Amino acid sequence: MRAAGVAWCAGFGRLGGIGGPMLGSLLISAGIALDSIFYVLACIGVFGIALTLLVPMARSAANR
């Protein structure tokens, strides 16, 4: 179970490693200002943090 979880994390990490530069280059080629690109990417990061913080809550609710 743990090995499968680590493999999934590694897989999604690779997707982020590929998708992040692609998204950044698309935003730059669209002519968007660099500070706006930062805010877009920061919002995606905050969304990821919020999803990560919801995992323990979902597990505790499932155990009840």
C-alpha positions in Angstrom: 0.0 0.0 0.0 2.8 2.4 0.9 4.7 1.6 -2.2 1.7 2.3 -4.4 1.2 5.6 -2.7 4.8 6.6 -3.2 4.5 5.5 -6.9 1.4 7.7 -7.4 3.1 10.7 -5.8 6.2 10.2 -8.0 3.9 10.0 -11.1 2.0 13.1 -10.2 5.3 14.9 -9.4 6.5 14.1 -12.9 3.3 15.4 -14.4 3.8 18.6 -12.5 7.4 18.7 -13.7 6.3 18.5 -17.3 3.1 20.6 -17.0 4.5 23.5 -15.0 7.1 24.6 -17.6 4.6 24.0 -20.4 2.0 26.2 -18.6 4.6 28.9 -17.9 5.8 29.0 -21.5 2.2 29.2 -22.8 1.5 32.1 -20.5 4.7 33.9 -21.5 4.0 33.3 -25.2 0.5 34.7 -24.7 2.0 38.0 -23.7 0.9 37.9 -20.0 3.0 40.0 -17.6 5.4 38.1 -15.4 3.7 39.3 -12.2 0.3 38.0 -13.4 1.9 34.7 -14.3 3.2 34.5 -10.7 -0.2 35.1 -9.3 -1.7 32.4 -11.6 0.9 29.8 -10.5 0.6 30.9 -6.8 -3.2 30.3 -6.9 -2.6 26.8 -8.3 -0.1 26.2 -5.4 -2.6 27.5 -2.8 -5.3 25.2 -4.3 -2.9 22.3 -4.0 -2.2 23.2 -0.3 -5.9 23.4 0.4 -6.5 19.9 -1.1 -3.6 18.5 0.9 -5.0 19.9 4.1 -8.4 18.3 3.4 -7.0 14.8 3.2 -6.6 14.3 7.0 -10.1 15.6 7.5 -11.5 13.1 5.0 -9.7 10.3 6.7 -10.9 11.2 10.2 -14.5 11.5 8.9 -14.2 8.0 7.2 -13.0 6.5 10.5 -16.1 7.6 12.5 
